[in-house]
């Protein structure tokens, strides 16, 4: 199961075990989160995180480091 790292606009870090939206809302003590999107130059739109209680969290999926030798 993937882990996530959420970083807000102030540089605060939150490690998320499995469910980013649910876990962030629990930690912030709220029941609503808005999605954050970005648009690319190619015209595509991507969901990149959540706006929760005045914090804009960008999500990063963390994978184990594995290098074939």
C-alpha positions as CSV (number, residue, x, y, z in Angstrom):
1,X,0.0,0.0,0.0
2,X,1.5,3.4,-0.9
3,X,2.4,6.1,1.6
4,X,2.0,9.8,1.0
5,X,3.7,13.0,2.0
6,X,1.5,16.1,2.2
7,X,3.3,19.5,2.2
8,X,1.4,22.7,2.8
9,X,2.2,26.2,1.6
10,X,4.2,26.9,4.7
11,X,6.4,23.9,4.4
12,X,4.7,21.8,7.1
13,X,4.9,18.0,6.4
14,X,2.3,15.4,7.2
15,X,3.0,11.7,6.6
16,X,-0.1,9.8,5.4
17,X,-0.4,6.0,5.7
18,X,-3.2,5.3,3.2
19,X,-6.0,7.8,2.8
20,X,-4.8,11.3,2.3
21,X,-8.1,13.2,2.3
22,X,-9.5,11.3,5.3
23,X,-6.3,11.5,7.4
24,X,-5.7,15.2,6.7
25,X,-9.3,16.1,7.6
26,X,-9.0,14.2,10.9
27,X,-5.7,15.9,11.8
28,X,-7.1,19.3,11.0
29,X,-10.4,18.6,12.8
30,X,-12.7,19.4,9.9
31,X,-15.2,17.5,7.7
32,X,-14.6,19.2,4.4
33,X,-11.8,19.3,1.9
34,X,-11.6,20.9,-1.6
35,X,-9.5,19.4,-4.3
36,X,-6.5,21.3,-5.7
37,X,-5.9,21.1,-9.5
38,X,-3.2,22.2,-11.9
39,X,-3.4,22.7,-15.6
40,X,-0.6,21.8,-17.9
41,X,0.5,23.6,-21.1
42,X,-0.8,20.6,-23.0
43,X,-4.3,21.3,-21.7
44,X,-4.5,18.5,-19.2
45,X,-5.8,18.9,-15.7
46,X,-4.4,17.0,-12.7
47,X,-5.6,16.7,-9.1
48,X,-2.5,17.4,-6.9
49,X,-3.8,17.8,-3.4
50,X,-6.3,19.3,-1.0
51,X,-7.2,22.7,0.5
52,X,-8.2,22.1,4.1
53,X,-8.8,24.7,6.7
54,X,-6.6,27.4,5.1
55,X,-3.8,25.0,4.2
56,X,-3.0,24.0,0.7
57,X,-1.6,20.5,0.8
58,X,0.3,19.1,-2.2
59,X,0.5,15.3,-2.2
60,X,3.5,13.2,-3.0
61,X,3.3,9.4,-3.3
62,X,6.3,7.8,-1.6
63,X,7.7,4.5,-2.9
64,X,10.4,2.3,-1.5
65,X,13.8,2.7,-3.1
66,X,14.8,-0.3,-5.1
67,X,17.7,-0.5,-7.5
68,X,18.5,-3.6,-9.4
69,X,22.1,-4.7,-9.1
